[in-house]
Amino acid sequence: MPSSLLHLPNELILEILGYHEGSPLEDDTIQNLALSCRRLFAILIYTILQKQLNHLRNLARNNKIEIYKTEQLCRLRSEQLDMDIYGSPLNSISYNITHTVAKDLRCLHGLIARASQVRYVKLALEMSMYEQTIMGPIPEGGIEVFSSLFNVCVEKEGLSLSVNGQPMVWDGEGGPFKYEVTPSPESTIAPPAPRRRNIRRNLRTEKTDYLKRFWELLSPIFPNFGTSKIPEKSEEPTVEDPPQPAKAQPFVVIISPSITSVANYETTNPLLKVHDPKLSGIEINSRIFFRSSWYTTTLELLNTAPITQLSFGNTGLNLYDWFQILPCITIPGLTQFTLGESGIAFPDMFTFLQRHPSITKLVLSNSFCIGRVELPASSIPFLPCLTKLEGAAEYLAPLLKDKDDYPLLDSPGPQELCLHLRYEEGLEEWLTTSALEPFNEAVRNLNVDHAASLCGGSEDK
């Protein structure tokens, strides 16, 4: 009689495992057995993948996951999913994690890890009101699910990760910095002493003003009644009204309060395990990456992964946060940088861009222009590799003043310059020759063809 399960033949092992069909611990038991030794793994891996494939079909049928192959533009339907998907290159995987169960997570892990290539993974962390009415409100859990998927995506070579949204139930944790505002001591400066006023002059002036207002009201009703005979106030000084010196303006001193930042990221998320990040791109359109427990991991990822594409969107950070964070980020191989709905002061952004001369594509179309956009005089080009520049006129006109800052943008070859105009009130008045002249002059200096397009804003404005 065999003393161990491993002494049984393969067919009998599969028969024993299949006998417990329907057990709630079935999937966990099979996976644990497969991880126990190489022989059981070789026996059970096909069964595990077949079960995960059936669950992927259910997810695709319910529109919870969208899978696109590299050579196809349309997403795969549930009946098109077969066992070949685990060894095929995939273009993108889109998934909403808000109502993820353990079985969903295992299927996604297997799909991302076993696919020969995955170019994009798009994770949504929130749902529309219509989706919530169908699937129910967003549960409070889910941060563990996202952390697990994040670990798998980070270690997939050549993958670009996009994260959008954050449920309100996850907002209990603050940002990476706390700020202490120390008010400055108030400087009390006594205003100049008021001069002595002549009482008789004041009474006469008030009476004259009252009668003049009375005649102004009656004159439209009685046009032939006559005009006001109220004498005008004399401009010449009299004995009762001696000339007064010029009124002295009080001197006011405004002193800004002192703002001190305090680190708030001592604790880290124990579920995050970034050992050898291999991401090629990341799009951060969520506040979760800059929570206090994620901040250290985010910086480690940005500074160590071979990232070539970086995008910042709605991160929930303020000016002071960006002032602290941007100097800590250096990505040697960065070629594409996109700044979305983020408020970054231009001096801070300029210093960040100056540290990344390898940028070839810069997109500033949806960002807010904060501060004076001006490049300091320098003999070194600002972005020597830049071939594509997109942005609003308030960015492009000052940036394009000196064509020596972008030698490739001025040279023959593939280059693109795109002007984005925000749709808002007064746009027709803004679209005049005088308003666009700074941008047109900069373009003429570069001798580059450009395109203009309307973007942003809402139609009800």
C-alpha positions in Angstrom: 0.0 0.0 0.0 1.5 3.4 -1.0 2.6 5.5 2.0 2.3 8.9 0.2 0.1 10.5 -2.4 3.1 10.9 -4.7 3.4 7.1 -4.9 0.1 6.9 -6.8 0.0 7.1 -10.6 -0.9 10.4 -12.2 -4.3 9.2 -13.4 -5.3 8.2 -9.9 -4.2 11.5 -8.5 -6.3 13.4 -11.0 -9.3 11.1 -10.2 -9.0 11.7 -6.5 -8.9 15.5 -6.9 -11.8 15.4 -9.3 -13.9 13.4 -6.8 -14.3 16.4 -4.6 -15.9 18.5 -7.3 -17.8 21.5 -5.9 -15.9 21.8 -2.7 -15.5 25.5 -1.7 -11.8 24.8 -0.9 -11.2 22.9 -4.2 -9.3 25.6 -6.0 -7.1 26.5 -3.0 -6.4 22.9 -2.3 -5.4 22.1 -5.9 -3.1 25.2 -6.1 -1.4 24.4 -2.8 -0.8 20.8 -4.0 0.6 22.1 -7.3 3.0 24.3 -5.4 4.2 21.5 -3.1 6.4 19.7 -5.6 7.4 19.7 -9.3 5.6 16.4 -10.1 2.2 17.6 -8.7 2.7 20.9 -10.5 3.2 19.2 -13.8 0.1 17.0 -13.2 -2.2 19.8 -12.0 -1.2 22.9 -14.0 -3.5 22.1 -17.0 -6.5 21.6 -14.6 -5.7 24.8 -12.8 -5.5 26.8 -16.1 -8.6 25.3 -17.5 -10.6 26.3 -14.4 -9.1 29.8 -14.6 -10.0 30.1 -18.3 -13.7 29.2 -17.5 -13.8 31.9 -14.9 -12.1 34.4 -17.4 -14.9 33.7 -19.8 -17.5 34.5 -17.2 -15.7 37.8 -16.4 -15.6 38.7 -20.1 -19.3 37.8 -20.5 -20.2 40.1 -17.6 -17.9 42.9 -19.0 -15.7 42.9 -15.9 -12.6 42.4 -17.9 -11.5 43.5 -21.4 -8.7 41.6 -23.2 -7.2 42.8 -26.5 -4.7 40.8 -28.5 -1.7 42.6 -30.1 -2.9 42.0 -33.7 -6.6 42.9 -33.0 -8.4 46.2 -32.3 -11.6 44.6 -30.9 -11.7 43.0 -27.5 -11.9 39.2 -27.3 -15.3 37.8 -26.7 -15.8 35.0 -24.1 -16.1 32.3 -26.8 -12.8 33.5 -28.3 -10.8 32.8 -25.1 -9.0 29.5 -25.2 -5.9 27.9 -23.7 -3.7 29.6 -26.3 -4.2 32.9 -24.5 -1.8 32.0 -21.8 1.2 31.8 -24.2 0.1 34.6 -26.6 1.2 38.2 -26.6 -1.6 40.6 -25.4 -2.0 44.2 -26.2 -4.0 45.3 -23.1 -6.0 44.1 -20.2 -8.6 46.4 -18.6 -10.1 45.4 -15.3 -12.2 47.1 -12.5 -11.1 45.8 -9.1 -13.8 47.3 -7.0 -15.8 44.0 -6.6 -12.9 41.5 -7.0 -13.2 38.1 -5.3 -10.3 35.7 -4.6 -11.1 33.7 -7.8 -10.9 36.8 -10.0 -7.5 37.6 -8.5 -6.1 34.2 -9.2 -7.2 34.3 -12.8 -5.6 37.7 -13.4 -2.4 36.6 -11.7 -2.2 33.6 -14.0 -3.1 35.6 -17.1 -0.6 38.4 -16.6 2.3 36.1 -15.4 1.9 33.4 -18.1 1.3 35.6 -21.2 4.4 35.9 -23.3 3.9 39.7 -23.4 1.5 42.2 -22.0 1.9 45.8 -23.2 -0.8 47.6 -21.1 -2.7 46.8 -18.0 -5.4 49.3 -17.1 -6.9 49.1 -13.6 -10.0 51.1 -12.6 -10.5 51.7 -8.9 -14.0 53.3 -9.1 -17.3 52.8 -10.8 -20.0 55.0 -12.3 -23.3 55.5 -10.5 -25.0 53.2 -13.1 -22.5 50.4 -12.4 -23.0 50.8 -8.6 -26.8 50.4 -9.1 -26.1 47.0 -10.8 -23.2 45.6 -8.7 -23.9 47.4 -5.5 -21.8 50.0 -3.6 -18.0 49.8 -3.5 -16.9 47.7 -0.6 -14.5 49.1 2.0 -11.9 46.3 1.3 -10.0 46.1 -2.0 -6.7 47.7 -1.1 -5.2 44.2 -0.6 -6.5 43.2 -4.1 -4.9 46.2 -5.7 -1.6 45.7 -3.9 -1.5 42.1 -5.1 -2.1 43.0 -8.7 0.4 45.9 -8.4 3.1 43.4 -7.4 2.4 41.2 -10.4 2.3 44.0 -12.9 5.5 45.6 -11.6 7.6 42.5 -12.2 6.2 41.9 -15.8 8.9 43.0 -18.2 7.8 45.6 -20.8 4.4 46.3 -19.2 2.9 49.8 -18.9 0.5 50.2 -15.9 -2.4 52.7 -15.8 -4.3 53.3 -12.6 -7.4 55.5 -12.6 -9.6 56.7 -9.7 -9.8 55.9 -6.0 -13.0 55.0 -4.1 -14.0 57.5 -1.3 -14.0 54.6 1.2 -10.2 54.5 0.7 -9.7 58.1 1.7 -9.0 57.6 5.4 -5.2 57.8 4.9 -3.5 61.1 4.3 -0.7 62.2 2.0 3.0 61.8 2.4 3.5 65.2 4.1 1.9 67.2 6.8 2.4 70.9 7.0 2.8 73.1 10.1 1.9 76.7 9.5 3.6 79.1 12.0 2.1 82.6 11.9 4.6 85.4 11.6 4.5 88.1 14.3 2.2 90.9 13.3 3.8 94.3 12.6 1.5 97.0 14.0 2.0 100.3 12.3 -0.1 103.2 13.5 -1.9 105.0 10.7 -1.4 108.8 10.3 -3.4 111.0 12.7 -6.6 112.3 11.0 -6.6 116.0 10.4 -9.1 118.3 12.1 -12.2 118.7 10.0 -14.1 122.0 9.6 -17.6 121.4 10.9 -19.1 124.3 9.0 -17.5 123.1 5.8 -18.9 119.6 6.3 -22.5 120.8 6.9 -22.3 123.0 3.8 -21.0 120.2 1.6 -23.6 117.7 2.8 -26.4 120.2 2.1 -25.1 121.0 -1.3 -24.8 117.4 -2.3 -28.4 116.7 -1.0 -29.9 119.5 -3.2 -28.0 118.5 -6.2 -29.3 114.9 -6.0 -32.9 116.3 -5.5 -32.6 118.4 -8.8 -31.2 115.4 -10.7 -34.3 113.4 -9.8 -36.8 116.1 -10.7 -35.2 117.4 -13.9 -36.5 114.5 -16.2 -40.1 115.0 -14.9 -40.1 118.8 -15.3 -37.8 119.6 -18.2 -38.9 123.3 -18.3 -38.8 123.8 -14.5 -35.3 125.2 -14.7 -31.9 124.1 -13.8 -30.3 123.8 -10.5 -29.0 127.1 -9.1 -26.9 125.4 -6.5 -23.5 126.9 -6.7 -20.7 124.6 -7.5 -18.0 124.0 -4.9 -15.2 126.3 -5.4 -11.9 124.8 -6.3 -10.0 127.7 -4.7 -9.1 127.6 -1.1 -11.0 129.9 1.3 -10.3 131.2 4.7 -12.6 128.6 6.2 -11.2 125.9 3.9 -7.4 126.2 3.9 -5.4 124.1 1.4 -4.7 120.7 2.8 -1.5 118.7 2.1 -1.6 115.5 0.2 -3.2 112.6 2.1 -0.5 110.4 3.5 -0.9 106.7 2.7 -0.4 104.2 5.5 2.5 101.9 5.2 1.5 98.2 5.3 3.9 95.3 5.6 2.7 91.8 4.6 4.8 88.9 6.0 4.0 85.4 4.8 3.6 82.7 7.5 6.3 80.1 7.8 5.3 76.6 6.4 7.2 73.6 7.6 6.7 70.1 6.0 6.7 67.1 8.3 7.2 63.6 6.8 4.2 61.4 7.2 5.3 58.2 5.5 7.2 56.3 8.2 4.8 53.3 7.9 4.7 51.3 4.6 2.2 48.9 3.2 3.4 45.4 4.1 1.6 44.0 1.1 3.8 45.8 -1.4 6.8 43.8 -2.5 8.8 45.6 -5.2 12.0 43.6 -5.5 13.0 43.9 -9.2 10.6 46.3 -11.0 10.5 45.9 -14.8 7.8 48.4 -15.7 8.3 50.3 -18.9 5.6 52.9 -18.3 3.2 54.1 -15.6 0.2 56.4 -15.7 -0.8 57.7 -12.3 -4.3 59.1 -12.3 -5.1 58.2 -8.7 -4.3 59.5 -5.2 -3.4 56.0 -4.0 0.2 56.1 -5.1 0.9 59.1 -2.9 -0.8 57.9 0.2 1.5 57.9 3.2 1.9 54.1 3.2 2.6 54.0 -0.6 4.9 56.9 -0.9 8.2 55.1 -0.3 7.3 52.3 -2.7 6.2 54.7 -5.4 9.5 56.6 -5.2 11.5 53.3 -5.3 9.5 52.2 -8.4 10.0 55.4 -10.3 13.7 55.6 -9.5 14.6 52.0 -10.2 12.3 50.6 -12.9 13.3 51.0 -16.6 10.5 53.5 -17.2 10.4 55.3 -20.5 6.8 56.7 -20.3 5.5 58.7 -17.2 2.2 60.4 -16.8 0.8 62.3 -13.8 -2.9 63.0 -13.8 -5.3 63.7 -10.9 -3.0 62.8 -8.0 -4.6 64.9 -5.3 -1.3 66.7 -4.6 -0.9 70.4 -3.9 1.9 72.8 -4.8 3.8 72.1 -1.6 3.6 68.3 -2.2 5.0 68.6 -5.7 7.8 70.9 -4.4 8.8 68.1 -2.0 8.3 65.1 -4.4 9.7 66.1 -7.8 13.3 66.6 -6.6 13.2 63.0 -5.4 12.4 61.5 -8.8 15.0 60.9 -11.4 14.4 58.5 -14.3 17.4 58.2 -16.6 15.6 56.6 -19.6 12.5 58.8 -19.6 11.4 59.6 -23.2 7.7 60.6 -22.8 6.3 62.8 -20.1 2.7 63.8 -19.8 1.3 66.2 -17.2 -2.4 66.1 -16.8 -4.7 67.7 -14.2 -2.0 68.5 -11.7 -1.0 71.8 -10.3 2.8 72.0 -10.4 4.6 75.4 -10.3 6.6 75.9 -13.4 10.0 76.4 -11.6 9.6 73.0 -10.0 8.6 71.4 -13.3 11.4 73.1 -15.1 14.0 71.7 -12.7 12.4 68.2 -13.2 12.5 68.4 -17.0 16.1 69.8 -16.9 17.2 66.5 -15.2 15.7 64.5 -18.0 17.2 65.7 -21.3 16.3 62.3 -22.9 12.6 63.4 -23.3 11.4 63.2 -26.9 7.7 63.8 -26.3 6.3 66.4 -23.8 2.5 66.8 -23.3 1.3 69.7 -21.2 -2.2 70.1 -22.8 -4.3 69.5 -19.7 -2.1 70.9 -17.0 -2.6 74.2 -15.2 0.0 76.9 -15.9 1.2 78.1 -12.5 3.9 80.7 -12.2 5.8 82.6 -14.8 6.8 80.4 -17.7 10.3 81.5 -18.6 13.5 79.6 -19.5 16.7 81.1 -18.0 19.5 81.9 -20.5 21.8 79.0 -20.9 24.3 77.7 -23.5 23.0 74.1 -22.9 19.8 73.2 -24.8 16.8 72.7 -22.5 15.4 69.5 -24.1 17.9 68.5 -26.9 16.0 65.3 -27.9 12.5 66.8 -28.1 10.6 66.0 -31.3 7.0 66.4 -30.2 5.5 69.2 -28.0 1.9 69.6 -27.0 0.4 72.2 -24.8 -1.7 75.3 -24.3 -0.6 78.7 -25.7 0.4 80.0 -22.2 3.0 77.2 -22.2 4.1 77.0 -25.8 4.6 80.7 -26.5 7.2 81.2 -23.8 8.9 77.8 -24.2 9.4 78.3 -28.0 11.1 81.7 -27.8 14.6 80.2 -28.2 14.9 77.6 -30.9 18.3 76.6 -29.7 16.6 74.8 -26.8 15.1 72.2 -29.1 17.6 71.4 -31.9 15.7 68.3 -33.1 12.4 70.2 -33.2 14.0 72.7 -35.6 15.7 70.0 -37.8 14.4 68.1 -40.8 12.6 64.9 -39.9 9.6 63.7 -37.9 8.5 66.4 -35.5 5.1 67.6 -34.3 4.0 70.8 -32.5 0.4 70.8 -31.3 -1.5 73.8 -29.8 -4.4 73.0 -27.5 -7.0 75.7 -26.9 -9.3 75.3 -23.9 -12.9 75.8 -24.7 -14.2 78.5 -22.4 -16.0 81.8 -22.3 -14.4 84.5 -24.5 -12.7 82.0 -26.7 -13.8 83.8 -29.9 -12.3 87.0 -28.7 -9.1 85.2 -27.6 -8.7 83.6 -31.1 -7.5 86.8 -32.7 -4.3 87.6 -34.5 -3.0 89.7 -31.6 -3.7 86.9 -29.0 -2.0 84.2 -31.1 0.8 86.4 -32.2 3.3 85.2 -29.6 2.7 81.6 -30.5 2.8 82.3 -34.2 6.0 84.2 -33.9 7.6 81.3 -32.0 6.5 78.9 -34.7 7.9 81.1 -37.4 11.2 81.1 -35.7 11.2 77.3 -35.6 9.9 76.8 -39.2 7.8 73.8 -38.0 4.4 72.9 -39.2 1.9 72.9 -36.3 -1.7 71.9 -35.7 -4.3 73.6 -33.5 -7.2 71.9 -31.9 -9.8 72.7 -29.3 -9.7 70.6 -26.2 -10.9 70.5 -22.6 -13.7 72.4 -20.9 -17.4 71.6 -21.1 -19.9 72.4 -23.8 -22.2 74.2 -21.4 -19.8 77.0 -20.8 
